[in-house]
Amino acid sequence: MPVFRTQNSGYFLNIASISGSTTAPGQAIYSATKAALILLTEAVDAEGRDFNVRATAVCPGGLRTDFLGGSARFLQAPIAAYRSVREHEQRYRQLNQNQSGDPVKAARALMILAESADPPGRIYLGVDSFAAIGRKLQAVADEAQAWRALSLSTHYED
């Protein structure tokens, strides 16, 4: 940031994940770190605007790489009680090299972002990522509305 601030321009392009906005059993730590990166990026984008510095959190879905193969780590001693974690782990293993996203097209999208005069604070790359964030936004809105009365009951009655 100091260099960008001095030159009065710059752009942070942080690679997060759709897992930073929505999660599944077995992804707690991964999702938490990606969520933190998304909000860090959002804060940097807000703080940097005075210096013409922008930031985008890129939230891709599955890209057809070996991410779920050689580099993915699963529990060596799984706990039997967490059946849903094991089920999701099996799905992830089957997704390896079958992800819907094209990494070359994702790289091209990053280049478009890098050249954009007004980049977004977040972008969800891929059909799977875009659909997942749509479902998540609707679920959050529905839950907030369902608990609206309790949420609004905490204000002072001045």
C-alpha positions as CSV (number, residue, x, y, z in Angstrom):
1,M,0.0,0.0,0.0
2,P,2.8,2.6,0.7
3,V,4.1,2.4,-2.9
4,F,0.6,2.5,-4.3
5,R,-0.3,5.5,-2.1
6,T,2.9,7.3,-3.1
7,Q,2.2,6.8,-6.8
8,N,-1.5,7.6,-6.3
9,S,-2.6,4.4,-8.1
10,G,-2.6,0.7,-7.8
11,Y,-4.7,-2.4,-7.9
12,F,-4.9,-5.4,-5.6
13,L,-6.3,-8.6,-7.1
14,N,-6.8,-11.1,-4.3
15,I,-7.7,-14.7,-5.2
16,A,-10.3,-15.9,-2.7
17,S,-12.9,-18.5,-3.4
18,I,-16.7,-19.0,-3.5
19,S,-15.9,-20.9,-0.3
20,G,-15.4,-17.6,1.4
21,S,-19.0,-16.7,0.8
22,T,-20.7,-20.1,1.2
23,T,-19.3,-23.2,2.8
24,A,-19.9,-26.9,3.3
25,P,-19.1,-29.6,5.9
26,G,-15.3,-30.1,6.2
27,Q,-14.4,-26.6,4.8
28,A,-14.5,-24.6,8.1
29,I,-10.8,-23.5,8.1
30,Y,-10.5,-23.1,4.4
31,S,-13.7,-21.1,4.2
32,A,-12.8,-18.9,7.2
33,T,-9.5,-17.9,5.6
34,K,-11.1,-17.1,2.3
35,A,-13.9,-15.1,4.0
36,A,-11.2,-13.1,5.9
37,L,-9.4,-12.4,2.6
38,I,-12.7,-11.2,1.0
39,L,-13.3,-8.7,3.9
40,L,-9.7,-7.7,4.0
41,T,-9.9,-6.9,0.3
42,E,-13.2,-5.0,0.8
43,A,-11.5,-2.9,3.5
44,V,-8.4,-2.2,1.4
45,D,-10.7,-1.2,-1.5
46,A,-12.5,1.3,0.8
47,E,-9.4,2.7,2.4
48,G,-7.4,3.0,-0.8
49,R,-9.9,5.0,-2.8
50,D,-8.5,8.3,-1.5
51,F,-5.3,7.3,-3.2
52,N,-6.8,5.9,-6.4
53,V,-6.0,2.4,-5.2
54,R,-8.6,-0.4,-5.8
55,A,-8.9,-4.0,-4.7
56,T,-11.0,-6.9,-6.0
57,A,-11.7,-10.2,-4.3
58,V,-11.9,-12.9,-7.0
59,C,-14.2,-15.7,-5.9
60,P,-13.8,-18.5,-8.4
61,G,-15.8,-21.7,-8.3
62,G,-14.1,-25.0,-9.3
63,L,-11.4,-24.6,-12.0
64,R,-10.4,-27.8,-13.8
65,T,-7.0,-28.2,-12.2
66,D,-5.4,-30.7,-9.9
67,F,-6.4,-28.6,-6.9
68,L,-8.6,-31.4,-5.4
69,G,-6.0,-34.0,-6.4
70,G,-2.4,-33.7,-5.3
71,S,-2.6,-30.4,-3.4
72,A,-5.8,-31.1,-1.5
73,R,-5.4,-32.4,2.0
74,F,-8.0,-34.5,3.7
75,L,-8.1,-35.7,7.3
76,Q,-5.8,-38.7,7.8
77,A,-7.8,-39.9,10.8
78,P,-11.4,-39.0,10.2
79,I,-13.9,-38.9,13.0
80,A,-16.8,-41.3,12.3
81,A,-19.4,-39.0,13.9
82,Y,-18.9,-36.4,11.1
83,R,-20.7,-38.3,8.4
84,S,-21.6,-35.1,6.4
85,V,-17.9,-34.2,6.3
86,R,-17.0,-37.6,4.8
87,E,-19.8,-37.4,2.3
88,H,-18.6,-33.9,1.1
89,E,-15.0,-35.2,1.0
90,Q,-16.1,-37.9,-1.4
91,R,-17.8,-35.4,-3.6
92,Y,-14.7,-33.3,-3.7
93,R,-12.5,-36.2,-4.6
94,Q,-14.9,-37.0,-7.5
95,L,-14.7,-33.4,-8.7
96,N,-11.0,-33.5,-9.4
97,Q,-10.4,-32.8,-13.1
98,N,-14.2,-32.6,-13.6
99,Q,-14.6,-29.0,-12.4
100,S,-16.7,-26.8,-14.7
101,G,-14.4,-23.8,-14.8
102,D,-11.7,-23.3,-17.4
103,P,-8.5,-21.9,-15.8
104,V,-7.4,-20.3,-19.1
105,K,-10.7,-18.4,-19.3
106,A,-10.4,-17.5,-15.6
107,A,-6.9,-16.0,-16.3
108,R,-8.3,-14.0,-19.2
109,A,-11.0,-12.7,-16.8
110,L,-8.3,-11.6,-14.4
111,M,-6.6,-9.7,-17.2
112,I,-9.8,-7.9,-18.0
113,L,-10.2,-7.0,-14.3
114,A,-6.6,-5.7,-14.2
115,E,-7.3,-3.4,-17.1
116,S,-10.7,-2.2,-15.8
117,A,-11.1,1.5,-15.0
118,D,-13.7,0.7,-12.4
119,P,-13.3,-2.9,-11.1
120,P,-15.7,-4.5,-8.8
121,G,-15.0,-5.1,-5.1
122,R,-15.9,-8.8,-5.6
123,I,-16.4,-11.0,-8.6
124,Y,-17.7,-14.5,-8.7
125,L,-16.1,-16.4,-11.6
126,G,-17.8,-19.5,-13.0
127,V,-21.3,-20.8,-13.5
128,D,-21.0,-22.7,-10.2
129,S,-19.7,-19.8,-8.2
130,F,-22.3,-17.4,-9.7
131,A,-25.1,-19.8,-8.9
132,A,-23.8,-20.5,-5.4
133,I,-23.6,-16.8,-4.5
134,G,-27.2,-16.3,-5.8
135,R,-28.4,-19.0,-3.5
136,K,-26.5,-17.7,-0.6
137,L,-27.7,-14.1,-1.0
138,Q,-31.3,-15.4,-1.1
139,A,-30.8,-17.6,2.0
140,V,-29.3,-14.7,4.0
141,A,-32.2,-12.4,2.9
142,D,-34.8,-15.0,3.8
143,E,-33.2,-15.7,7.2
144,A,-32.9,-12.0,8.1
145,Q,-36.5,-11.5,7.2
146,A,-37.6,-14.5,9.3
147,W,-35.8,-13.1,12.3
148,R,-36.6,-9.4,11.6
149,A,-38.8,-8.8,14.7
150,L,-36.2,-10.1,17.1
151,S,-33.4,-8.2,15.3
152,L,-35.3,-4.9,15.5
153,S,-36.4,-5.5,19.1
154,T,-33.0,-4.4,20.5
155,H,-33.2,-0.7,20.0
156,Y,-33.9,1.9,22.7
157,E,-37.4,3.2,22.9
158,D,-36.3,6.9,23.3
